[in-house]
Amino acid sequence: MALQHMPPYVLSFFRFATGAVFFLILTRKPSGTPKVLVGSLLNGALFVTTVNFAVRASQNPALTSSLVYTQPLFVALFSVFLGEERLHPHQGVGILLAFSGILIAARSVYFDWGAMLAIVSGFLWSLGILYYRKYLRDEHLVRFNASLNLFSALVLIPFLFRNDCCILSGAALFWGLCTAFSAQVVGFFLWFLSLKTLGAVTSGTFSLLVPACAYLFTYAIMGRAPTPWQVFGSALTLSGVFLAQWKREKRRQILVKH
């Protein structure tokens, strides 16, 4: 709904500016290292703005949400490519299932730029997760979120001077604040908190509820019902993502215990 009242980069700035104010109140010492800056751009400005453009350009935001959650596939493929682990049978089956689901869902509607950008955002998200896991896992959670929002907001300031920038109406402010608080403040904080406390496997499992909720809210708020093929393809994609990620994380936990 917020994207009906403002361009994607304006919504991104609105989200990050709100998040920066909130987290800077909690901590007045944001992290300013180069690694935090890179992690902030990958997990913040680049990822969120790409998602906003994808939703804006898509015929069905719920399908876009499902395609964004291809990120575990890219994480698994990167891990194999970088030599961190081998591609095991269950992982390969999960990847095949997920990409089959993408093809089925894509053929049910016109595969527009929104769908393409959603997959790109999943790719960017996977880079952000890998970078966070390797370099930023021990960062103070509140300080990292403050830095992520602050750096991302600063990066997006030049885009606010574009000719198509808008004057925010009352409705735009309302939906922008709802999006910023629920997604940027609460959502991002809980996501990184879950990565620290629950682990990637449990966090990833619960995150797969997001596309299902997206279909429900898209229908309830916007009146756009998904087609049976969209639902089937998305369910197949998420099942494959879960299978590939679950087997992968389970093996990692066994190695850690030993």
N, C-alpha and C positions, 0 to 999 in steps of 0.2 A: 504493500500500500504506500509506503514512503516513496518508492521509486515512481509513483504516479504524480508526485508533486515536486520532485527535484531530480537533477541528473545523477548518475551513479557516483561520480567523483565527489559531488557535493555531499551525498549521503555518507560516503566513506569518511570525508573530513568531519562531518557532524558526529559520526560514531567515535572516531579517534579523539576528537577534541573533548567530547563528553567523558570518554574513558580516561583521558589524561588528567582532566580536572579531578575526577573521582579518586584515582589512585595517587595523584600527587598530594591530595589532602591526607591520605593515609601514610604516605612516606614522602619526605621532602628531599630524599637522596636517591634519585633515579640512577640506574647504572648507565655509564657513558662510554663503555669500552667499544672498540671496533667490532668485536664479536657480537655484542648485544645489538649494535646498530644493524649488522647484516641479518641477524635473527629477527629483528623487528620488522625489517623490510620484507623478508620472505613470509613471515607469519602474519604480517599486518598489511601494509599499504598495497603490495603487489597482489596478495591473495584475496583480500576483501574487495578491493576495487574490481578485480577480474570477476569475482562472484556477482557483484552488483551489476556489472555490464551484462553478464550472462543472464541474470534474471530479467533485466530490462529488455533484452533482445529475444527472449524465449517466448514461445507460444504457451508453454505450460511450465510455471515455476517449479511445480512438484517434480517433473522430469529432470529439470536442471539440478534440483537438490540431490536426486539419486545419482546423477552423473558426477557431481562433485565428490561423492563418496567412493570414487574409484582410487582415491589417494593410497589406500593400503596396497593396491596392486603395484603402483609405481614404487612404493617403499620396498616391496618384495623384489621387484625386478632390479632396482638399484642395488639392493643387497647382494643379489646374485652377480650382477655385473661388476661390482667392486670387489668380489671375491670373499665377502663376509660369510657366505653360506652357499650351499648347493641347492639347486632346484629339485625338491623332493616330489614324489608322485602326487601326494595330496595337495601340495601347493600348486603344482601344475594344473590339476583338475579344477581347483578353485579359480585360477586365473582364466582358464578356458570358459568356465561357467559365467564368470563375470563379464567377459567381453562378448560372449554369446547373448547375454541379457541386454547389453548395450545395443547390439545390432538389432535385436528384436524390438526393443523400445524405440529405437531410432526409425525403423521402417514403419512404425505405426503412425508417425506424423512426419511432417517435413523437417528434415534434420537441418535446422537453421544455425545461425551464428551463435545463438544462445547456448545450444547444445555443445557446439565446438568449444566455446569459451568455458563452459562448465568442466569439460575434460581438462582443459588447460589449467583451470584453477585447482583441480585435483592434483595435477602434476606439480604446481607451485606449492601446494599444501604439503605434499610428500617431501619436497626439498626442505621446507621449513621444519618439518618434524624430524628429519634426519639430522639437520643442523642443530636443532635444539637438543636432541638426544646426545649428540657427540660433544657439543661445546658449552651448552647452557643449562644442563640439567641441575647443576648445583647452585644456580643463581637464585637469589632471594625472590620469591614468587611475586610479591607485591611490587618490588622495585622493577622487576623485569616487565610486568604489565604496565607500569607507569612509563617506562622507557619505550616499550612497544607502541603505546598510544601516542606519546609525545612525538617521537621520531616520525611516525607515520603521518600524523597531522601536519607536521612541518613540511614533509615531502609533498603533500597534496595542496599546500597553500597556493603555489603558482597556477594551478588549474582553476582556482576560484575566479580568476580574472578573464576566463574565456567569455566569448560573446554570448554563449547560450546559458550562462549562469543565471540563476533565477533569484527573485526576491521571495523569501520564504513567507508563506501564508500561515495562518493559524493552524490549518490542517497539516501543512508540511512540518511545522514545529512539533505538533502532537505526535504524528507518526514517526518523525525523526527521533524524538526523545524516547518513544516506546522501543524503537529498534536499537538505539544506542544503549539504553540501560539493559534491556533483556539480552541482546547479543554480545555487545562489547564489554560491558561491565560484568554482568553475572555470568554470561556464557563463556567468555574467554578465561575468566578467573577460575571457574569450575573445571574447564577443560585442562588447563595446565596443572591444577590441583589434583585432578584425577590421574594424570600421567605420573605425578610424583607418588601418590598414595595408593592407588588401586592397580597401577601398572597398565601397560598398553593393551593387553588382551581384554581386560574387563572394561576399560574405557572405550576401546573400539567396539565392543559388543553393544554397549548402551548407546553409542553414537549412531549405530545403524537404525535406531528408532526415529531419528530425525527425518529421513525421507518419508517414512510412513506417516508421521505427523504432518509433514508438508502436504501430502495428498489430502488429508482430512481438512487442514486449514485452508488450502486452496479452494476446496469445494465449499466450505462453510463461509468463508469471507468473500471470495471472488466468484463463486458459482461456477467454477470450471471443473467438471468431472473428468477423471482420467478414463481413457479407453481401456478395455480389458487387456489389450496387448501391451499397453504402457505399464499396467500393474504387473502383468506376468513378467515382462522384460526387466522391470526394476527389481522385482522380488528375486529373479534369477541372478541379477547382478549383485545384489546385496548378499545373497546366499554364497556366491562365489567369493566375494570379498571376505566374508566371515570365515569361510573354510580356509582360504589361503593365509589369512592373518592369524587365525586360531592355532593352526598346526605350527606355524612359524614361532609364535610366542610361547607355545607350550614347550617346544624344544629348547628355547632359550631359558625358560624357567628351570627345566631339568638340569641344564648345564650349570646354571647359577648355584643350584642346591648342591651339586657335586663339586 
